[in-house]
Structure formats: structure tokens, C-alpha cells
């Protein structure tokens, strides 16, 4: 297991000041049209409601496919993200496309189930055709300081995934402190996460720039020590293009341009795709 350094921030205000400096220097200097095209290709188009139906998921898949049909130079979104029971519907409707099917699994969104139950659900989602799994950590256990439990659960789910990509949701809004977010990031990466993800989108605050930068710093340190790239996914509450562009700039400036592809950067959203698509067309 990699031993991380004690990565400390003088205060959250200092962290926010650093974020503002990065965005002030980067935001106005990017090619906005090209950045939005890339962002569109990073989107995990998501529906995670108790009222989701086969028809709703089929319609979401049709919507995902329709963007490229309307405008050939705009790439497809990266994935459709649904509950395990709806994976097969998504998979059937996305045949012969390059859009992946991601599934939340492992007692999403609360994480309050025994690990044996979580693993059964993860395996079910994969059997149904999931290309990627988005799991949640046990936030209560982490807050209690039971770090071994959190690590072992992530490791067990990663083992169940085999070669299927695993995104580990930290739910940073519940972790609250920089120290907890940093610790959760370290545990997830050491336990085998392919991505770390901010939020379920079910609580407020969801994605925040401060939590995101703590996660980016952890990924950067891991990469500098091991040479292995870990992906990042902000999710929850990102609706407008300018919001997505800020996360784009933070990744670009902290991790570098080689993270600016769907293999290492995703954005979880439900309404963002329409807004980005329309803004790209308006910039033609």
C-alpha cells in the first residue's frame, strides 16, 4: 500500500484562494468551443430515480444517440448511468454505439448494507452487461475512523469487478472536512479504484471545487510516486457549461492535458448535456 505524505492545507480559505487563482489564469485562456466538445464526450448521462422505468431509460439512450445524429462533429457522451435493474435495457438500446453503460451498485446511495450484499449487487450489474461500476464508500465507517473497513470493502468490490472499471464515490458533502476527503481519496486509490468520484448527487452539497481539488491533489501525488493515472469524476449539481468548464480547467492545470479524455475524466450529470450541446452549436 502506498504511504501518502501528510498533505496539509493551511485553511479552507487558502484552498479557495488557490482555486480562484487557477481559474483566473486558465478560464479565459482556453479554447471554449474545443473544451466544451471534450466536456460533452466526458458526460455520464444519468438517471437515478426511484421512478425510473424501462421506457425512461430507453428514451435516455435514444437521447444520447441523437446528439451525434443531429451534429456529426460532436462526439457521443461517454456513458449512460442507471440502476442495476435497468442495465440490460440500456445495453440493448446502445448496441453498436461507443457509449458505455455504467451502473451504481453496492447499496447506492447510502452504502448501509453488509459487504456480502454489496458484492452480490455489483456482480448482478456486471452480469446484466454493465461496463463500469459506480460504488459508494461507507461514509459512517470512515467518519468513525474505521479506515480498514472502508479499504477492505472497496478492495472486495474491486475484486468482484475484475477488469470492469470501478468508480468510487466518496460523497464529499457528508465527509465535510478536507482531512476526511483526503483520507477517503487515499483509501479508494490504494484499494484499487480506477476513478474517484465526488458525489451521489443525492445530497447537498454535491460536487464542490474545494473537494475536487483535494481529490486532484491526491491523484497527482499518487501519479508522481507510481506513474499510474487514476480517473476523476465530479457529479451532482453540475448543470451549466461554465460550471463544467471550471472543473475542466482545474483538471487541466493540476493534472495536465493527458487527463482530458473520457478514460480519466468524467462528469456525472442529467441536464448538463443539453446545455453543453446548445452552447457548442451557438459557438459555431
N, C-alpha and C positions, 0 to 999 in steps of 0.2 A: 504494500500500500504506500502510495506517495505521501511523504511528510510535507505538508504545506508550511510555508513560513507564516509567521503571525502578521497577517496583512491588516493593518490598522488604519483607520481614518480619524483624523483629529476630531471631527464632528460631522454631523449630517449636513450642516450648513456649508462646510468646506467641500463636501462631496457635491452638493448642489452648485456651488460656485464653479467647481471643475467642469461639471456638465454644461453649465451656461457658457463657459469659455470654449469648450469643444464645439458646441452648436453655433456660437457666434462666428467662429473661424471656418466652419465647414458648411453650414446650411446654405449660405448664399453662393458658395463656390462650386456646387455640384451641378451637373447636367440634369436638371429636374425631370425632363422627359425620359431620359435613359434610366434614371434612378427609379421612376415610377414603373417603367416596364419591368425592371428587375423585381421590384416590390410585388408587382402583380404575380410574378412567377413564384414568389415565396409564400403566397397565401394558402393556408389550410382553411378552406371554406367549410364552415362549421354549423351544425345544428345539434344541440344537446338539450332538448326539452323533453319533459315527460309526455308531452302531447305529440311527439314525433310519430309519424306513420310511414308505412311503405310508400305511399303516394307522395308525401312531403319530401322524402329522401330521393325518390326518383326525379321529382321536379328540381331538386337542388343539383342533382347530377346533370340534368338537362341544361340547367342554367350554366353550370361550369363549362360544359362543352360549347355552349352558344357563344361565348365571348370570342373564341378563335374563329368561329363560323362568321361572325359579324365583321371581324377585322383580322386579316390573316397575319399581320406583322406583330400582333400582340400574343405573347405566349400563353399557354394554359396556366391555370392555377396549379399549385403543387399537389394538393390533395383535397379530398373530402373527408371530414372528420365526424364520425357518428358513434352511437352506442353499439355494443357488440351484437345485439339482436337485429341490427339494421345493416350490418356489414355486407351480407350477401346481396341485399337489394342494391347497395351502392356498387358492389363489384360487378354485378350483372349489367348495370346501366353504364358502366365506364369501360366496358370491353373495347379493346382495340384503341384505347387512348393512352396517353402517357400520364394520366392523373392517378395518383396513388390513393388507396383507401386507408385512412388512419382510424383507429378506434380507441376511445377511452376505455380503460379496463383496470380492474384491481380496486373495486369499491369506490369508483368515482362518484361524486366529488369529495366525499368526507374521508375516505380511507379507513373507516372504522369497521373493518371486518378482519377475521383471522387470516393469516397469510395463506393458509391452505385454500380458503375460499377465493382469495385474490388470484392465486395461480390458476385455479380452475377457470375463472372468468377470462383471464389472459389467454389460456390455451384455447378456449372456446372461440374467442375473437379471431385467433390465428387460423383455426380450423375453418371458420366461415370465410376466410380469404383476406384478412387484414394484412396489409403490407407494413404497417407501423403501429406501435402501441404507445399510447399516452397514459402513463400511470401517475397516481398521486402518492406522495410520501405520507407517512403517519406524523402529521404535524404535532399532535399532542405528545407523542413519544419524544420528538426532538426537543420540544419546549421543556419536557421533564428531564432532559439530559440523557436520555436512553439512546445514545448515539449508535451503539452496537445493534440495537433492534432495528433502527432505521436502515443502517447499512445492510444488515442481513436480509431484510425484506426486499430492498432494491436488487441485491445480488441474486436472490432467489427468482425474482421476476425476470431479470436479465437472462438467467439460465433457461427459464421457460421460453423465452423469446428466441433463443438460438441466434440465427442470423437476421431476424426481424429487428428493425431499428426501434430502439426504446427511447422515448422522450420522458423525462422525469419531471413532473410538475411539483414545484416547491410550495406553491400557494403563499407567496411572499407577503400578501396582505395579512395573513394570520401569523406569520413568523414575526412580523413587526420590526425587529431590530436588525441593524446591519450585521451584528455578530451572528444572529440566527441564520440570516440569509447566506452569509459567507459559509457557515458550518454546513448548512444543507447542501450548498453547491459542492463543497469538498466531498461530502459523503456520497452524493449522487455520482460524481465523476469517478471517484475511487471504486465505487460498486459496479461500474460498467455502463453508465448512461452514455448513449450516443448523442443525446441532446439534453440540455436543461431548459426548463420552461417556467415562466413566471407564475402562471395562474390558471385556475379552472374557469375563470370568467363568472363564477357563481357568487363571489363576494366582492365587497368594496373595501379598500382599493384593490383593483386588479393589477394590471401591468403599471409600473411606475418607472420613470427614468432612473431614480436612485437605486432601486432594487436591481434593475437591469445592469447598471454599471458595476455593481458589486459582483454580479454573476459573470460579466465580461472579464473583469479583473482576475477572477478565479480561473476561468478558461485560459486566459493569457498566461498566467503563471504555470499552469499545467502544461501548456504547449511549449513554453520555454524550457521546462525541465525534461519533457518526454518526447517532444516532436509530434505528439498526437493531437489532432484537431477534434474538438468537441463542438457540437452544434448548439445554437441558441434560439429560443422561441419566446418572444413576448406574446401574451394573449390576454384578452379581456379588456373591453372598453376602447379598443383602437378602431376608430370609425372613419376619420378623415385622413386625406392624403398627407397633410402637413404633419400630423401625429406620426404616421408611419415613416415619413422622411426623417424625423428626428431619431428614431430607432436605427434607421439605415445609416445615418451619419455617425452615430455612436459606435456601431459595429465597424464601420469603415475606418474610423480614427483610432480605435482601441485595438482591434484585432487585425485589421488590414483587409485589402481588397479580395484576398483569396477566400475569405468567408462569405463573400457576396454572391452566393449561389444557393440553390434550394437544398443542396446536400448538407449545408452547415447553417442556414438561416431560414427560419420560417416565421410567419406571423399568423396567429390564430385569430380569426375574425368571421363575423357573419355579414355585416353590412359594408365592410371596407372595400370589397371587390368592385361593387358598382361605382363607388366614388372614385377609386383609382382609375378604373376603366374610362369613365367620363372625363376625368382630368387629363388623361393621356390624349384622348380624342380632341380635347379643347386646345392642346398644345401643338396639334398638327400644323 
